[in-house]
Amino acid sequence: MLGALARVPRHAFVPPHLLPHAYEDRPLPIGHDQTISQPYIVALSTEALALQPTHRVLEVGTGSGYQTAILAELAGEVYTVERLPELSLAAQRRLGALGYTNIRFRVGDGTVGWPEEAPFDAILVTAGAPRVPDRLLSQLAPYGRLVIPVGGRFNQELVLVHRDGGQWVERRLCPCTFVPLIGEEGWT
Ligand code: SAH
């Protein structure tokens, strides 16, 4: 996991005027009121997913594509959904230029998941949700893991959800602040 963080050049994902700050451990604005996540939170979320090279992963909130690249380093196939077309297109160009071939992109509401490609071994949501979307849980494989920030519009708790026998188990990872998840099973 640390290898993946070291291999992905964060400076390729930030706007030119913020280049001097690319390697600071904090989120940075990427335009359209959105942010590239803080590296510590990217590391914590990724670690919690326990990715294997055969895994198929769904990411909700492509944003700059930085977290997408980390997932693509560790998993087999990454499916990433972004609601803002401009951000998705910029991420597609960036990740293509970096040589990734195991990422599929979709523009739309990721709170409903990507049913055609389900089930997923791991799902990562990178925007803050009011609650865990049922439709994402239903697209998790039997031993799948979901990481999602859940809480209020401005502050959330990063939560890991996985199935233990027949039960869903939730574990809180840390307090965090993500931009809002907007959609059918998110905020309006
Ligand atoms: N992982 C990204 C974080 C981007 S911020 C990075 O490191 O750059 C979260 C992103 O989620 C924003 O780009 C926002 O537009 C997007 N988003 C919010 N609600 C969404 C939804 N319902 N479906 C897909 N993307 C969504």
Boltz pocket constraint, residues with backbone or C-beta under 6 A from the ligand:
constraints:
  - pocket:
      binder: B
      contacts: [[A, 34], [A, 35], [A, 36], [A, 37], [A, 60], [A, 61], [A, 62], [A, 63], [A, 64], [A, 65], [A, 66], [A, 67], [A, 68], [A, 81], [A, 82], [A, 83], [A, 84], [A, 87], [A, 108], [A, 109], [A, 110], [A, 111], [A, 126], [A, 127], [A, 179], [A, 180], [A, 181], [A, 182], [A, 183], [A, 184], [A, 186]]
      max_distance: 6.0
